[in-house]
Structures are given as structure tokens and as C-alpha cells.
Amino acid sequence: MEQQSDVAGYMEPGEKNVTLVYILYLVSILVGITSLIGVIFAYMNRGKAGGWIDTHYTFQIRTFWIGILFSLIGFVLMFVFIGIFVIIATLIWAIIRCIKGLQLAARREEIPNPQTWMF
């Protein structure tokens, strides 16, 4: 029965769920679809936990949408051979944001500016 409560802890708003979303984003580098699952969790739980956790959900949602935007721009620019650099830069940007988020979540600290486009 204890194992079931551990799984439930990852689905409910809180530190475990925030960490799960960051991990799903990082796994999406290899798998792809897991970032969509992560952003759904972030949307479902934003506004429910309050405090430092909500700053992470906002940061995660923005990471998803900004990443999609620049990935699409990179894909379009592939036809003029610049797109690969845009996609690589977007990938590096997303990895840095996820690592920063994981570090702050582990320390139970808020994202200083969750609305930022940078790190």
C-alpha cells in the first residue's frame, strides 16, 4: 500500500510533481512526447500548491511553449541551413532551464523570475 501512495505523491501538486515535470522534459530529448505529459501536469497543478511550487509550474509551462516556438522556428530555418543552430541552441537552453529548476526545487526555493525567457 505504501508504494501506491508514493506514486500518488508524484501526481499531486508539490515538490515531487515539480521534479517529475522537469525529468519528463529532460527525457523528452530522447523520447519526445514526455514533454507534452509534463506540461499537462504543470497546467493541472498550477495554482493548487501555492508558494515556491507555483513559480516552478509557471516556469515549466513557459519552458514548454518557448521551446516549441523556437523549435518550430529552427525547423523552418532548416531550409536555409541556419535551423540546426537554432535547434541546438534551443536544446541547450531547455536543458539549462530544467537543471536550474531541479536544483532550486531540491532546495525548496522559488524561481526568482518565472516569467523570464532566459534562465
N, CA and C atoms as an extended XYZ file, in Angstrom:
357
Properties=species:S:1:pos:R:3:atomname:S:1:resname:S:1:resid:I:1 pbc="F F F"
N         0.816       -1.188        0.000 N   MET     1
C         0.000        0.000        0.000 CA  MET     1
C         0.866        1.261        0.000 C   MET     1
N         2.009        1.195        0.635 N   GLU     2
C         2.892        2.357        0.697 CA  GLU     2
C         3.403        2.745       -0.683 C   GLU     2
N         3.663        1.764       -1.528 N   GLN     3
C         4.154        2.052       -2.869 CA  GLN     3
C         3.120        2.838       -3.662 C   GLN     3
N         1.849        2.545       -3.492 N   GLN     4
C         0.795        3.257       -4.193 CA  GLN     4
C         0.770        4.727       -3.758 C   GLN     4
N         0.979        5.017       -2.489 N   SER     5
C         0.985        6.394       -2.021 CA  SER     5
C         2.194        7.147       -2.560 C   SER     5
N         3.314        6.456       -2.782 N   ASP     6
C         4.475        7.098       -3.390 CA  ASP     6
C         4.155        7.562       -4.802 C   ASP     6
N         3.478        6.723       -5.563 N   VAL     7
C         3.104        7.081       -6.934 CA  VAL     7
C         2.128        8.248       -6.908 C   VAL     7
N         1.172        8.225       -6.010 N   ALA     8
C         0.195        9.308       -5.900 CA  ALA     8
C         0.882       10.628       -5.561 C   ALA     8
N         1.952       10.577       -4.790 N   GLY     9
C         2.689       11.785       -4.432 CA  GLY     9
C         3.290       12.480       -5.632 C   GLY     9
N         3.627       11.719       -6.639 N   TYR    10
C         4.187       12.303       -7.854 CA  TYR    10
C         3.118       12.930       -8.748 C   TYR    10
N         1.864       12.566       -8.551 N   MET    11
C         0.785       13.075       -9.387 CA  MET    11
C         0.109       14.312       -8.790 C   MET    11
N         0.273       14.525       -7.508 N   GLU    12
C        -0.375       15.635       -6.836 CA  GLU    12
C         0.540       16.845       -6.785 C   GLU    12
N        -0.041       18.055       -6.703 N   PRO    13
C         0.782       19.266       -6.659 CA  PRO    13
C         1.782       19.215       -5.512 C   PRO    13
N         3.009       19.534       -5.806 N   GLY    14
C         4.033       19.549       -4.767 CA  GLY    14
C         5.408       19.319       -5.328 C   GLY    14
N         6.336       19.155       -4.422 N   GLU    15
C         7.744       19.032       -4.783 CA  GLU    15
C         8.012       17.839       -5.697 C   GLU    15
N         7.410       16.691       -5.407 N   LYS    16
C         7.637       15.503       -6.230 CA  LYS    16
C         7.115       15.700       -7.648 C   LYS    16
N         5.960       16.334       -7.779 N   ASN    17
C         5.384       16.560       -9.101 CA  ASN    17
C         6.215       17.553       -9.902 C   ASN    17
N         6.701       18.595       -9.246 N   VAL    18
C         7.566       19.576       -9.913 CA  VAL    18
C         8.810       18.874      -10.450 C   VAL    18
N         9.412       18.034       -9.636 N   THR    19
C        10.598       17.286      -10.058 CA  THR    19
C        10.271       16.356      -11.222 C   THR    19
N         9.128       15.690      -11.153 N   LEU    20
C         8.705       14.798      -12.229 CA  LEU    20
C         8.576       15.546      -13.556 C   LEU    20
N         8.008       16.737      -13.535 N   VAL    21
C         7.841       17.510      -14.766 CA  VAL    21
C         9.200       17.849      -15.372 C   VAL    21
N        10.149       18.286      -14.560 N   TYR    22
C        11.499       18.578      -15.077 CA  TYR    22
C        12.123       17.323      -15.686 C   TYR    22
N        11.962       16.196      -15.030 N   ILE    23
C        12.529       14.944      -15.553 CA  ILE    23
C        11.852       14.558      -16.858 C   ILE    23
N        10.535       14.720      -16.939 N   LEU    24
C         9.832       14.426      -18.194 CA  LEU    24
C        10.333       15.318      -19.327 C   LEU    24
N        10.621       16.573      -19.026 N   TYR    25
C        11.172       17.481      -20.043 CA  TYR    25
C        12.538       16.986      -20.521 C   TYR    25
N        13.382       16.569      -19.587 N   LEU    26
C        14.716       16.101      -19.973 CA  LEU    26
C        14.637       14.791      -20.751 C   LEU    26
N        13.750       13.898      -20.363 N   VAL    27
C        13.577       12.632      -21.079 CA  VAL    27
C        13.054       12.882      -22.493 C   VAL    27
N        12.315       13.972      -22.665 N   SER    28
C        11.753       14.262      -23.998 CA  SER    28
C        12.831       14.540      -25.031 C   SER    28
N        14.036       14.810      -24.603 N   ILE    29
C        15.142       14.990      -25.549 CA  ILE    29
C        15.351       13.691      -26.334 C   ILE    29
N        15.136       12.572      -25.681 N   LEU    30
C        15.295       11.278      -26.333 CA  LEU    30
C        13.967       10.695      -26.826 C   LEU    30
N        12.897       10.893      -26.056 N   VAL    31
C        11.626       10.245      -26.348 CA  VAL    31
C        10.673       11.171      -27.106 C   VAL    31
N        10.668       12.446      -26.771 N   GLY    32
C         9.843       13.412      -27.476 CA  GLY    32
C         8.525       13.731      -26.818 C   GLY    32
N         7.664       12.782      -26.651 N   ILE    33
C         6.298       13.022      -26.196 CA  ILE    33
C         6.195       13.318      -24.704 C   ILE    33
N         7.205       12.989      -23.934 N   THR    34
C         7.106       13.156      -22.480 CA  THR    34
C         6.986       14.621      -22.064 C   THR    34
N         7.473       15.542      -22.883 N   SER    35
C         7.323       16.954      -22.529 CA  SER    35
C         5.852       17.364      -22.561 C   SER    35
N         5.076       16.777      -23.446 N   LEU    36
C         3.643       17.060      -23.501 CA  LEU    36
C         2.959       16.578      -22.217 C   LEU    36
N         3.346       15.421      -21.737 N   ILE    37
C         2.805       14.911      -20.474 CA  ILE    37
C         3.199       15.843      -19.330 C   ILE    37
N         4.444       16.303      -19.353 N   GLY    38
C         4.928       17.217      -18.312 CA  GLY    38
C         4.163       18.522      -18.280 C   GLY    38
N         3.904       19.113      -19.430 N   VAL    39
C         3.199       20.396      -19.444 CA  VAL    39
C         1.744       20.215      -19.015 C   VAL    39
N         1.167       19.064      -19.296 N   ILE    40
C        -0.199       18.788      -18.828 CA  ILE    40
C        -0.213       18.733      -17.298 C   ILE    40
N         0.763       18.050      -16.699 N   PHE    41
C         0.868       18.026      -15.233 CA  PHE    41
C         1.020       19.442      -14.674 C   PHE    41
N         1.881       20.239      -15.314 N   ALA    42
C         2.109       21.604      -14.829 CA  ALA    42
C         0.833       22.433      -14.901 C   ALA    42
N         0.086       22.324      -16.003 N   TYR    43
C        -1.178       23.056      -16.110 CA  TYR    43
C        -2.201       22.566      -15.083 C   TYR    43
N        -2.275       21.259      -14.884 N   MET    44
C        -3.255       20.696      -13.948 CA  MET    44
C        -2.984       21.122      -12.502 C   MET    44
N        -1.705       21.296      -12.152 N   ASN    45
C        -1.346       21.541      -10.755 CA  ASN    45
C        -1.023       22.991      -10.432 C   ASN    45
N        -0.876       23.836      -11.454 N   ARG    46
C        -0.562       25.241      -11.190 CA  ARG    46
C        -1.711       25.883      -10.423 C   ARG    46
N        -1.363       26.635       -9.400 N   GLY    47
C        -2.364       27.322       -8.600 CA  GLY    47
C        -2.923       26.497       -7.456 C   GLY    47
N        -2.528       25.243       -7.343 N   LYS    48
C        -3.062       24.381       -6.290 CA  LYS    48
C        -2.135       24.261       -5.091 C   LYS    48
N        -0.857       24.415       -5.305 N   ALA    49
C         0.100       24.196       -4.218 CA  ALA    49
C         0.502       25.498       -3.536 C   ALA    49
N         0.573       26.577       -4.300 N   GLY    50
C         0.964       27.869       -3.742 CA  GLY    50
C         2.445       27.975       -3.484 C   GLY    50
N         2.866       29.148       -3.097 N   GLY    51
C         4.252       29.401       -2.718 CA  GLY    51
C         5.260       29.146       -3.815 C   GLY    51
N         6.386       28.613       -3.419 N   TRP    52
C         7.506       28.410       -4.338 CA  TRP    52
C         7.172       27.400       -5.426 C   TRP    52
N         6.276       26.490       -5.166 N   ILE    53
C         5.940       25.442       -6.136 CA  ILE    53
C         5.261       26.042       -7.365 C   ILE    53
N         4.373       26.998       -7.163 N   ASP    54
C         3.687       27.613       -8.303 CA  ASP    54
C         4.645       28.353       -9.230 C   ASP    54
N         5.726       28.913       -8.679 N   THR    55
C         6.700       29.572       -9.563 CA  THR    55
C         7.340       28.549      -10.495 C   THR    55
N         7.524       27.340      -10.011 N   HIS    56
C         8.102       26.286      -10.850 CA  HIS    56
C         7.133       25.873      -11.951 C   HIS    56
N         5.853       25.754      -11.621 N   TYR    57
C         4.875       25.377      -12.645 CA  TYR    57
C         4.809       26.433      -13.754 C   TYR    57
N         4.820       27.708      -13.377 N   THR    58
C         4.824       28.778      -14.377 CA  THR    58
C         6.072       28.692      -15.243 C   THR    58
N         7.215       28.485      -14.612 N   PHE    59
C         8.494       28.365      -15.319 CA  PHE    59
C         8.468       27.173      -16.277 C   PHE    59
N         7.900       26.061      -15.846 N   GLN    60
C         7.831       24.856      -16.677 CA  GLN    60
C         6.914       25.057      -17.875 C   GLN    60
N         5.785       25.691      -17.655 N   ILE    61
C         4.857       25.937      -18.757 CA  ILE    61
C         5.508       26.851      -19.792 C   ILE    61
N         6.179       27.879      -19.323 N   ARG    62
C         6.862       28.788      -20.262 CA  ARG    62
C         8.017       28.093      -20.968 C   ARG    62
N         8.714       27.218      -20.266 N   THR    63
C         9.790       26.460      -20.903 CA  THR    63
C         9.243       25.633      -22.058 C   THR    63
N         8.104       24.992      -21.854 N   PHE    64
C         7.495       24.186      -22.905 CA  PHE    64
C         7.146       25.038      -24.120 C   PHE    64
N         6.390       26.109      -23.912 N   TRP    65
C         5.894       26.897      -25.046 CA  TRP    65
C         7.001       27.663      -25.761 C   TRP    65
N         7.947       28.218      -25.030 N   ILE    66
C         9.062       28.915      -25.671 CA  ILE    66
C         9.921       27.907      -26.433 C   ILE    66
N        10.124       26.723      -25.861 N   GLY    67
C        10.870       25.671      -26.551 CA  GLY    67
C        10.196       25.242      -27.839 C   GLY    67
N         8.868       25.101      -27.813 N   ILE    68
C         8.117       24.745      -29.026 CA  ILE    68
C         8.269       25.850      -30.068 C   ILE    68
N         8.136       27.099      -29.654 N   LEU    69
C         8.252       28.233      -30.575 CA  LEU    69
C         9.596       28.226      -31.300 C   LEU    69
N        10.680       28.130      -30.534 N   PHE    70
C        11.995       28.195      -31.163 CA  PHE    70
C        12.344       26.916      -31.917 C   PHE    70
N        11.786       25.798      -31.520 N   SER    71
C        11.982       24.565      -32.290 CA  SER    71
C        11.314       24.682      -33.661 C   SER    71
N        10.124       25.259      -33.692 N   LEU    72
C         9.442       25.467      -34.972 CA  LEU    72
C        10.188       26.461      -35.857 C   LEU    72
N        10.683       27.533      -35.235 N   ILE    73
C        11.493       28.496      -35.989 CA  ILE    73
C        12.726       27.803      -36.545 C   ILE    73
N        13.382       26.986      -35.736 N   GLY    74
C        14.558       26.240      -36.191 CA  GLY    74
C        14.225       25.290      -37.322 C   GLY    74
N        13.081       24.615      -37.215 N   PHE    75
C        12.668       23.691      -38.272 CA  PHE    75
C        12.453       24.436      -39.589 C   PHE    75
N        11.782       25.580      -39.532 N   VAL    76
C        11.553       26.371      -40.747 CA  VAL    76
C        12.878       26.855      -41.328 C   VAL    76
N        13.799       27.248      -40.473 N   LEU    77
C        15.088       27.754      -40.942 CA  LEU    77
C        16.035       26.650      -41.419 C   LEU    77
N        15.647       25.393      -41.231 N   MET    78
C        16.479       24.284      -41.725 CA  MET    78
C        16.671       24.384      -43.238 C   MET    78
N        15.703       24.983      -43.894 N   PHE    79
C        15.781       25.097      -45.347 CA  PHE    79
C        16.861       26.071      -45.796 C   PHE    79
N        17.335       26.921      -44.904 N   VAL    80
C        18.446       27.814      -45.225 CA  VAL    80
C        19.667       27.483      -44.362 C   VAL    80
N        19.683       26.293      -43.805 N   PHE    81
C        20.818       25.716      -43.077 CA  PHE    81
C        21.195       26.431      -41.781 C   PHE    81
N        20.387       27.364      -41.338 N   ILE    82
C        20.631       28.019      -40.051 CA  ILE    82
C        19.862       27.303      -38.948 C   ILE    82
N        18.803       26.612      -39.326 N   GLY    83
C        17.896       25.987      -38.374 CA  GLY    83
C        18.542       25.029      -37.409 C   GLY    83
N        19.541       24.300      -37.850 N   ILE    84
C        20.197       23.335      -36.967 CA  ILE    84
C        20.826       24.038      -35.769 C   ILE    84
N        21.361       25.241      -36.001 N   PHE    85
C        21.962       26.004      -34.906 CA  PHE    85
C        20.898       26.517      -33.943 C   PHE    85
N        19.755       26.911      -34.486 N   VAL    86
C        18.647       27.364      -33.641 CA  VAL    86
C        18.132       26.195      -32.795 C   VAL    86
N        18.015       25.030      -33.395 N   ILE    87
C        17.530       23.858      -32.658 CA  ILE    87
C        18.524       23.438      -31.578 C   ILE    87
N        19.808       23.451      -31.887 N   ILE    88
C        20.831       23.107      -30.888 CA  ILE    88
C        20.814       24.112      -29.736 C   ILE    88
N        20.701       25.404      -30.060 N   ALA    89
C        20.654       26.432      -29.017 CA  ALA    89
C        19.405       26.256      -28.143 C   ALA    89
N        18.277       25.924      -28.769 N   THR    90
C        17.036       25.697      -28.019 CA  THR    90
C        17.187       24.497      -27.095 C   THR    90
N        17.815       23.462      -27.565 N   LEU    91
C        18.039       22.265      -26.754 CA  LEU    91
C        18.909       22.585      -25.542 C   LEU    91
N        19.989       23.299      -25.752 N   ILE    92
C        20.877       23.692      -24.654 CA  ILE    92
C        20.129       24.580      -23.659 C   ILE    92
N        19.349       25.532      -24.183 N   TRP    93
C        18.551       26.433      -23.354 CA  TRP    93
C        17.586       25.642      -22.474 C   TRP    93
N        16.892       24.673      -23.039 N   ALA    94
C        15.923       23.873      -22.288 CA  ALA    94
C        16.608       23.031      -21.211 C   ALA    94
N        17.748       22.453      -21.538 N   ILE    95
C        18.493       21.655      -20.560 CA  ILE    95
C        18.924       22.521      -19.376 C   ILE    95
N        19.428       23.712      -19.659 N   ILE    96
C        19.864       24.614      -18.587 CA  ILE    96
C        18.689       25.003      -17.704 C   ILE    96
N        17.543       25.315      -18.319 N   ARG    97
C        16.357       25.684      -17.532 CA  ARG    97
C        15.898       24.522      -16.647 C   ARG    97
N        15.925       23.322      -17.173 N   CYS    98
C        15.496       22.160      -16.375 CA  CYS    98
C        16.461       21.887      -15.229 C   CYS    98
N        17.743       21.967      -15.486 N   ILE    99
C        18.723       21.732      -14.422 CA  ILE    99
C        18.613       22.803      -13.345 C   ILE    99
N        18.469       24.066      -13.772 N   LYS   100
C        18.291       25.142      -12.793 CA  LYS   100
C        17.034       24.896      -11.964 C   LYS   100
N        15.951       24.525      -12.607 N   GLY   101
C        14.699       24.256      -11.904 CA  GLY   101
C        14.838       23.105      -10.931 C   GLY   101
N        15.489       22.026      -11.353 N   LEU   102
C        15.704       20.878      -10.467 CA  LEU   102
C        16.519       21.264       -9.239 C   LEU   102
N        17.556       22.073       -9.445 N   GLN   103
C        18.392       22.492       -8.319 CA  GLN   103
C        17.595       23.334       -7.329 C   GLN   103
N        16.819       24.286       -7.845 N   LEU   104
C        16.024       25.137       -6.959 CA  LEU   104
C        14.922       24.338       -6.259 C   LEU   104
N        14.308       23.401       -6.966 N   ALA   105
C        13.261       22.570       -6.356 CA  ALA   105
C        13.840       21.690       -5.249 C   ALA   105
N        15.032       21.173       -5.448 N   ALA   106
C        15.667       20.338       -4.429 CA  ALA   106
C        15.941       21.131       -3.155 C   ALA   106
N        16.195       22.436       -3.335 N   ARG   107
C        16.428       23.312       -2.173 CA  ARG   107
C        15.138       23.964       -1.678 C   ARG   107
N        14.021       23.624       -2.329 N   ARG   108
C        12.706       24.185       -1.995 CA  ARG   108
C        12.696       25.697       -2.112 C   ARG   108
N        13.316       26.184       -3.174 N   GLU   109
C        13.366       27.626       -3.429 CA  GLU   109
C        12.532       27.947       -4.652 C   GLU   109
N        12.019       29.167       -4.670 N   GLU   110
C        11.227       29.594       -5.815 CA  GLU   110
C        12.109       29.992       -6.991 C   GLU   110
N        11.512       30.014       -8.174 N   ILE   111
C        12.198       30.547       -9.352 CA  ILE   111
C        12.163       32.062       -9.199 C   ILE   111
N        13.319       32.740       -9.207 N   PRO   112
C        13.329       34.190       -8.967 CA  PRO   112
C        12.430       34.978       -9.928 C   PRO   112
N        12.461       34.636      -11.212 N   ASN   113
C        11.627       35.320      -12.201 CA  ASN   113
C        11.042       34.280      -13.143 C   ASN   113
N         9.919       33.672      -12.787 N   PRO   114
C         9.378       32.578      -13.602 CA  PRO   114
C         8.897       33.031      -14.977 C   PRO   114
N         8.735       34.333      -15.197 N   GLN   115
C         8.270       34.849      -16.483 CA  GLN   115
C         9.407       35.080      -17.470 C   GLN   115
N        10.628       34.872      -17.070 N   THR   116
C        11.772       35.159      -17.925 CA  THR   116
C        11.841       34.227      -19.136 C   THR   116
N        12.430       34.734      -20.189 N   TRP   117
C        12.685       33.925      -21.393 CA  TRP   117
C        14.041       33.240      -21.287 C   TRP   117
N        14.858       33.691      -20.379 N   MET   118
C        16.212       33.135      -20.272 CA  MET   118
C        16.261       32.082      -19.165 C   MET   118
N        17.256       32.148      -18.302 N   PHE   119
C        17.468       31.115      -17.309 CA  PHE   119
C        17.035       31.616      -15.963 C   PHE   119
